[in-house]
Amino acid sequence: MNERILQPMSKQTNRALWGVLSLLLVLAWAVVGVPAVHIQPFRPQTSLGMRWSYALRSASPLVTAAAMVTMIGVAVALWRRTTRRWARGGIVMLLVLGVVPTWFARQNHFEWMFAPLRDVRYADARDAPFVADADIVMGVEFGGVAAAYPIRQLGYHHIVNTEVGGRPIVATY
């Protein structure tokens, strides 16, 4: 009868596997975190930073999936060779932390930054102290009814579904 007995991992192999697991987790978080932090409305952004963020954002679904698959493989290897509860708990914790960026990479979190303006309320120009004379507005006129949309507000909301002069319109910026 030929029996195989698992040999305990050497400390060096054990550290290397924990290191790989940790580095993959950092990679997964970085590939989704950098674009999420860098691409923000109303903040200065450089062309180079935007190119890097776009490249990371485009690659993030594939990178996080590959990182997660590799993390699972490394976690299985560690799990089989350890009986310590704290170590197994750490393995599970790292895997759970790896699921978050893997899920996040498949979300359009940039849309979460903008809240479409749903309950549109108009104010007479004389009663709109939140709009300064120097503010840029986008205006529309239908049927003798005019409406203006401050660019500063559209920059946050990005879209307004409303009616002007009895006609439905979408104002966007």
Sequence and secondary structure as in RCSB ss.txt:
>XXXX:A:sequence
MNERILQPMSKQTNRALWGVLSLLLVLAWAVVGVPAVHIQPFRPQTSLGMRWSYALRSASPLVTAAAMVTMIGVA
VALWRRTTRRWARGGIVMLLVLGVVPTWFARQNHFEWMFAPLRDVRYADARDAPFVADADIVMGVEFGGVAAAYP
IRQLGYHHIVNTEVGGRPIVATY
>XXXX:A:secstr
          HHHHHHHHHHHHHHHHHHHHHHHHHHHH  TTS   HHHHHHHHHHHHHHHHHHHHHHHHHHHHH
HHHHHT   HHHHHHHHHHHHHHHHHHHHTTS HHHHT   B S     GGG TTS TT  EEEEEETTEEEEEE
HHHHHHH EEEEEETTEEEEEE 
